[in-house]
Every structure is written in C-alpha cells, then in structure tokens.
C-alpha cells in the first residue's frame, strides 16, 4: 500500500496537491513521522472497514497526523477504534483533521500520554456502539490535550475520559475550548469508577443539545463527572445549554452539569464559573450520591419557564460548598433555586453562602430530609433571595440539625 510505504520510508509523508485515497485496513505510523495532507478540502482517505482504525501508532513517539479528511463508509459494532488511534504512544498529535462516519471514535487516545487533538471536526458518525465518542481518552492515558475541536458526531458522547473498570485512572487530561453539539448520552464525560484522584480538567467548552436518549433515558447531562476516581476534577468556565432533551428518568445525574458518586477520601472537585441555561427539564447543576468535597462557586444557572427543577440541587450528598452563584428561575414556577435533599441518608457539612437567588414561587433555599434521612452541620449565610417565593419564608429548613442561618436578605420583588 502506497500510504503505508510512505510512512515507513519517510519522516514526512506529504500530499502536496491533494487526492482521494481508499484503504481497507489500518496504516501503522512509526515514531517521528508526520502524515500531512493538503487540507481537508483536498486530501481525503476513505475506509471501507468500520471495524478498524485507519492511522494507528503503537509505542510510538512524536507522530503528527494533520490536514486530512477521514471517511468511514461502513457501519460496525466494534469498539476501541478510531480514524486516528494513538495506542501506548507519547507526544503524538492529530490536528486540523475531519472525521466522518466513524463508529467508535474520531480520535482514540488509548494508554497514551502527552498527546494532542486540536482543531479537528467530527460529524455524522454512524452506528450505535455504547460509549462511542468523537474524541475518547481511554484507560491509562494521562496528560493529554483535547483543544478547540468541533464535536458533532452525534453518537454517545462528544468527548469522554474513561476508565473501563480496569483501575486505570486516566489523569491530568485537559479538555478545553471545544464545541460539542447534539449527542445521545453526554457532552463531556469523566467516567472513573476505580478509586483514586485523577485531576482531569474541563474548561472553556461549549456544550448543547445533549439528548439523553440512551441508557434508559437516564443520561443527558451536558457535562457528567462520575466515580470514585474523579477526585480533583475541575469543571470551569464552560457554557451548557439545552441538555437532557429526551431524558425521562433521574438516576444518572441528569442535569446541565451532573456530579455523581464522589468518594469521601477523594481530592476536592471544583465546579466554577460555568453558565447553564435553557434547560427545559431537570436541574442545571446537580450533585448526587457523593460524600466527597464538592465546591459549586461563581456559576450562573437560569431555568426557563415551565421547568420546576432547581438551578442547583444537592441530593444525598455531604461536604458540598455552594458559594457565590447567580441563580434564577421564572417567577411563576414552583421550585427552589437551591435545594438540598436527604432521602433516607445522613447528609452533613453543607455550606450555602453569598449566593443570589431570583424568582420562583417557592422558598428560594430549602434543605429537607425524608424517609428517615437527616441533614446536619449547615451554614447558610449572606445569601440574597428575591421574588414571590420569599413570602412567608425565603429559606426553609426541614429536619435539619445544627444550622447557622444569618445575614441573609429576602426581598419580595425581582
């Protein structure tokens, strides 16, 4: 095969004028080789096997794949493939490429480190393989960068960081400046069930139109961080819009931003300076079933008319700090701006300080326990609540022990 031969014999496999190429199997790219097309409008590579990766590195260093359009023309149920796959490799890059028709991933970073995916465009993926993603950071992959990509593949996830129950702990990966469109399960996903701290960072991304049409319609979060190994995760400066579109159930943290199952011994998780809006159903930011430290700070979350959920909801979770957030809802809608609930579990160490809550026909801040649950060690100070829900009380505590409530402001007008 000419492309394979060029990769083996040249440090620069270069298509200067452009062309349309067809391949039927994988092409192995050795260390130090750059595969460069003439641009995605000029150089295309089509593959008729949907069950294989096209360009693959194995234990390679310094490979660059750039300015090529990849087209997968066959549907497959195979997982762990990509148009470009960096496998057990380091310091490799895929940039300014276009991926069309992939079944599992556009770019797969598998057990690889210090790799970069930048300015790529994924769209019109096919098949229905579980946990498919436009860009997938998988297994023991760490210190990788996924930046400035357009992710419109439409399969399960936009960008995923995933430990497949193998105690692999993918860590210190940065996902920044990407645009993620409609997908079935999650927009950005950090899924780390094995115990440990991974310190992944999701920052400055835009996510919208996540459907929640799979996993029993329990999914749908724009950003989903889950598992005992998610300690140290930072979610900052992202914009999330119109997610959980088809979600009908509430088990897997459906929300604009959903945080689930943070361990008591995990490093703190930080959710800061994000904007969540146009959520027609479900919460804007949700922390559920977590006993580890989670901070929700300086976020802006506004629910549209007709959504009775909460801009911030803490469900069955302890050690949560809610501070300096700007929260709003339609004045005619029943619901809370900040809701803390303990259903048959003991919740402790909740801090709610310096938040601004606007609108809603119910108390703006409510902490409540049901079915034998309890809430203790609460600080609720310096919050401002405005809207019809401040009468007769803007802050309501039910079944709460050991609470300090002071210096809050309640105003009956918006």
C-alpha positions in Angstrom: 0.0 0.0 0.0 1.5 3.4 -1.0 0.5 5.3 2.1 1.9 2.6 4.4 5.1 2.5 2.4 5.4 6.3 2.5 5.0 6.2 6.3 7.7 3.6 6.7 10.3 5.2 4.5 9.9 9.0 5.1 9.7 11.2 8.1 7.3 13.4 6.2 4.5 11.6 4.3 3.2 14.6 2.4 0.4 15.0 0.0 1.2 18.4 -1.6 -1.5 18.6 -4.2 -4.4 16.6 -2.7 -6.2 13.5 -3.7 -8.8 10.9 -2.7 -7.4 7.7 -1.4 -9.1 4.4 -0.4 -7.9 1.9 2.2 -9.3 -1.3 3.5 -7.2 -1.7 6.7 -5.1 0.0 9.2 -1.9 2.0 8.5 0.8 1.9 11.1 2.7 5.2 11.6 6.2 4.8 13.1 7.8 7.2 15.6 8.8 10.6 14.3 6.7 10.5 11.2 4.4 13.4 10.1 1.5 12.5 7.8 0.3 15.8 6.3 -2.4 16.3 3.8 -3.1 19.3 1.6 -6.1 20.3 3.7 -9.4 18.6 4.4 -10.9 20.1 1.2 -8.1 18.5 -0.8 -6.9 15.3 0.8 -9.3 12.5 1.9 -8.9 8.9 3.0 -11.9 6.6 2.9 -12.0 3.3 4.7 -14.5 0.5 3.8 -14.0 -1.3 7.1 -15.9 0.2 10.0 -14.3 -2.2 12.5 -10.7 -1.0 12.1 -8.7 2.1 13.0 -7.2 3.9 9.9 -4.0 5.5 11.2 -2.5 3.8 14.3 0.5 4.3 16.4 1.8 1.7 18.8 4.6 2.5 21.3 5.4 5.5 19.1 6.7 9.0 19.8 6.3 12.2 18.0 3.8 11.2 15.3 1.8 14.0 13.7 -1.3 13.5 11.6 -2.7 16.7 10.1 -4.9 18.3 7.4 -6.6 15.1 6.3 -10.3 14.2 5.9 -11.2 10.7 7.0 -14.3 9.0 5.8 -15.6 5.7 7.2 -18.1 4.2 4.8 -19.2 1.1 6.7 -21.3 0.5 9.9 -19.8 -1.6 12.6 -20.5 -2.7 16.2 -16.8 -2.9 17.0 -15.4 -0.7 19.8 -12.0 0.8 20.5 -11.3 2.0 17.0 -10.7 5.5 15.6 -9.9 7.3 12.4 -6.7 8.1 14.3 -5.6 5.9 17.2 -2.7 6.7 19.5 -2.0 3.4 21.3 0.6 3.2 24.0 2.2 6.2 22.5 3.5 9.6 23.6 3.8 13.1 22.3 1.7 12.4 19.2 -0.7 14.9 17.6 -3.8 14.9 15.4 -4.7 18.4 14.2 -6.9 20.1 11.6 -8.4 16.8 10.5 -12.1 16.0 9.7 -13.7 12.7 10.7 -16.9 11.5 9.1 -18.9 8.3 9.6 -16.8 6.8 12.4 -18.4 4.1 14.6 -16.5 4.3 17.9 -14.2 7.4 17.9 -12.8 10.0 15.6 -9.6 10.1 17.6 -8.8 7.4 20.2 -6.1 8.1 22.8 -5.5 4.7 24.3 -3.0 4.1 27.1 -1.1 7.2 25.7 0.4 10.3 27.2 1.1 13.9 26.3 -0.8 13.6 23.1 -2.8 16.4 21.4 -6.1 16.6 19.5 -6.5 20.1 18.2 -8.9 21.9 15.7 -10.5 18.7 14.4 -14.0 18.4 13.1 -16.1 15.3 13.8 -19.5 14.9 12.3 -22.2 12.5 11.0 -20.9 9.4 12.9 -22.8 6.1 12.4 -23.8 3.0 14.3 -24.9 2.8 17.9 -21.9 1.5 19.8 -22.1 2.1 23.5 -19.6 4.8 24.8 -18.6 5.9 21.3 -17.2 9.4 21.3 -15.9 12.0 18.9 -12.7 12.0 21.0 -12.0 9.3 23.6 -9.3 9.4 26.2 -9.2 5.8 27.4 -7.7 3.6 30.1 -4.2 4.6 31.3 -4.0 7.8 29.4 -2.7 10.9 31.1 -1.5 14.5 30.4 -3.3 14.7 27.1 -4.7 17.8 25.5 -8.0 18.0 23.6 -8.5 21.6 22.4 -10.5 23.7 20.0 -12.3 20.8 18.3 -15.9 20.8 16.8 -17.6 17.6 18.0 -20.8 17.0 16.1 -20.6 13.2 15.6 -23.9 12.5 17.2 -23.2 9.1 18.7 -23.0 8.6 22.5 -20.5 11.2 23.8 -18.8 14.3 22.5 -15.5 13.9 24.4 -15.0 11.1 27.0 -12.4 10.4 29.6 -13.0 6.8 30.6 -11.7 4.1 32.9 -13.4 0.9 31.8 -13.5 -0.7 35.3 -9.8 -1.6 34.9 -8.3 0.5 37.8 -6.6 2.5 35.0 -7.3 6.1 36.3 -6.8 8.3 33.2 -5.5 11.5 34.8 -4.3 15.1 34.3 -6.0 15.4 30.9 -7.2 18.8 29.7 -10.3 19.3 27.6 -10.5 23.0 26.7 -12.2 25.3 24.1 -14.2 22.6 22.3 -17.7 23.0 20.9 -19.9 19.9 21.4 -23.2 19.6 19.6 -26.1 17.0 19.8 -25.1 13.6 21.2 -27.2 10.8 22.7 -25.7 10.3 26.2 -23.3 13.0 27.4 -21.5 16.0 26.0 -18.3 15.8 28.1 -17.9 12.7 30.3 -15.4 11.9 33.0 -16.1 8.3 34.0 -13.7 6.9 36.6 -15.2 4.1 38.8 -11.8 2.9 40.2 -10.8 4.6 43.5 -8.2 7.4 43.2 -7.6 11.0 42.2 -7.3 11.9 38.5 -7.3 15.7 38.4 -8.8 16.0 34.9 -9.8 19.5 33.8 -12.8 20.6 31.6 -12.5 24.3 30.9 -14.0 26.8 28.4 -16.0 24.4 26.4 -19.5 24.9 24.9 -22.0 22.0 25.1 -25.5 22.0 23.9 -28.4 19.8 22.7 -27.4 16.6 24.5 -30.4 14.3 24.2 -30.4 11.6 26.9 -32.0 9.1 24.6 -29.9 6.1 25.7 -29.2 4.3 29.0 -33.0 4.0 29.7 -33.3 7.8 29.1 -31.4 8.3 32.4 -28.4 10.1 30.7 -28.4 13.5 29.0 -26.1 15.7 31.1 -24.1 18.3 29.2 -21.1 17.6 31.5 -21.0 14.4 33.5 -18.4 13.6 36.2 -18.8 10.3 38.0 -17.0 7.8 40.1 -14.7 7.2 43.0 -11.7 8.1 40.8 -13.0 11.5 39.8 -11.2 13.3 42.7 -9.6 16.5 41.8 -11.7 17.1 38.7 -12.1 20.8 37.7 -15.1 22.0 35.6 -14.7 25.7 34.9 -15.8 28.4 32.5 -18.0 26.1 30.4 -21.3 27.0 28.8 -24.0 24.4 28.8 -27.3 24.8 27.0 -30.5 22.7 26.3 -29.4 19.3 27.6 -31.4 16.3 28.9 -33.7 16.9 25.9 -35.2 13.4 25.9 -34.3 12.4 29.5 -37.3 11.0 31.4 -35.6 9.4 34.5 -33.3 10.7 37.1 -30.8 8.0 38.1 -27.6 9.0 36.3 -27.4 12.7 37.4 -29.3 14.2 34.5 -28.5 18.0 34.6 -26.7 20.6 32.7 -23.7 19.6 34.9 -24.1 16.4 36.8 -21.7 15.2 39.6 -22.2 11.7 40.9 -20.5 9.3 43.3 -17.5 11.4 44.6 -15.7 9.4 47.3 -15.3 10.7 50.8 -11.5 10.3 50.5 -11.3 12.0 47.1 -9.5 15.2 46.4 -11.9 18.1 46.1 -14.0 18.5 43.0 -14.4 22.1 41.7 -17.3 23.4 39.6 -16.6 27.1 39.0 -17.7 29.9 36.8 -19.8 27.9 34.4 -23.0 29.1 32.7 -26.0 26.8 32.4 -29.1 27.9 30.6 -32.1 26.8 28.5 -32.6 23.6 30.5 -36.3 22.7 29.6 -36.3 20.0 32.2 -34.1 18.7 35.1 -31.6 20.6 37.2 -29.0 23.0 36.0 -26.3 21.7 38.3 -26.7 18.5 40.3 -24.5 16.8 42.9 -25.9 13.4 43.8 -24.8 10.4 45.9 -21.4 12.0 46.8 -19.7 12.1 50.2 -16.5 13.8 49.0 -15.8 17.6 48.9 -17.5 19.4 46.0 -17.4 23.2 45.6 -20.0 24.9 43.4 -18.7 28.5 43.1 -19.5 31.6 40.9 -21.7 29.7 38.5 -24.6 31.2 36.6 -27.6 29.0 36.2 -31.0 30.1 34.9 -34.0 27.8 34.3 -36.6 28.8 31.7 -40.4 29.0 32.3 -42.0 25.6 32.8 -39.0 23.8 34.4 -39.8 23.1 38.1 -36.4 21.7 38.9 -33.6 23.6 40.6 -30.7 25.7 39.3 -28.6 23.9 42.0 -29.6 20.7 43.6 -27.7 18.6 46.2 -29.2 15.2 46.6 -27.9 12.7 49.2 -24.5 14.4 49.3 -22.3 15.7 52.0 -19.4 18.2 52.2 -20.8 20.5 49.5 -19.9 24.2 49.4 -22.4 26.3 47.4 -20.9 29.8 47.2 -21.2 33.0 45.2 -23.6 31.6 42.5 -26.1 33.6 40.5 -29.3 31.6 40.1 -32.6 32.4 38.5 -36.0 30.9 37.5 -39.3 32.0 36.2 -41.3 33.8 39.0 -44.4 31.7 38.3 -42.6 28.4 38.5 -42.8 26.3 41.7 -39.4 25.1 42.7 -36.2 26.0 44.6 -33.2 27.9 43.4 -31.0 25.9 45.8 -32.4 22.5 47.0 -30.6 20.2 49.4 -32.4 16.9 50.0 -31.6 13.8 52.1 -33.8 10.8 51.3 -33.1 8.0 53.8 -29.5 9.0 54.1 -27.5 11.2 56.5 -26.2 14.4 55.0 -23.7 16.7 56.7 -21.5 19.7 56.2 -23.4 21.8 53.7 -22.3 25.4 53.2 -24.5 27.9 51.3 -23.0 31.4 51.3 -23.1 34.5 49.2 -25.5 33.3 46.5 -28.1 35.4 44.6 -31.4 33.6 44.0 -34.1 35.2 41.8 -37.6 34.2 41.1 -39.7 31.2 41.9 -43.0 30.8 43.8 -41.4 28.6 46.5 -38.8 29.2 49.1 -35.6 30.1 47.3 -33.3 28.0 49.5 -34.6 24.7 51.0 -32.9 21.9 53.0 -35.2 19.0 53.7 -35.0 15.3 54.7 -37.4 12.5 54.1 -37.8 8.7 54.8 -35.6 8.9 57.8 -32.8 11.0 56.3 -31.1 13.8 58.1 -29.2 16.9 57.4 -26.7 18.4 59.9 -23.9 20.9 60.2 -25.3 23.6 57.9 -24.1 27.1 57.3 -26.4 29.4 55.4 -25.2 33.0 55.4 -25.0 36.1 53.3 -27.4 35.0 50.6 -29.8 37.3 48.7 -33.2 35.9 47.7 -35.6 37.9 45.5 -39.1 37.0 44.2 -42.5 35.9 45.3 -41.2 32.8 47.0 -39.7 34.8 49.8 -43.2 35.1 51.4 -43.8 33.6 54.0 -40.1 32.4 54.1 -37.3 32.6 51.6 -35.2 30.0 53.4 -36.8 26.8 54.7 -35.2 24.0 56.8 -37.0 20.7 57.5 -35.3 18.0 59.5 -32.1 20.0 59.8 -29.8 19.8 62.9 -27.0 22.2 63.8 -27.7 25.0 61.4 -26.3 28.5 61.4 -28.5 30.8 59.4 -27.6 34.5 59.4 -27.3 37.7 57.4 -29.4 36.6 54.5 -31.6 39.1 52.6 -35.1 38.4 51.4 -36.9 40.7 49.0 -40.4 40.2 47.6 -39.5 41.9 44.3 -37.3 40.8 41.5 
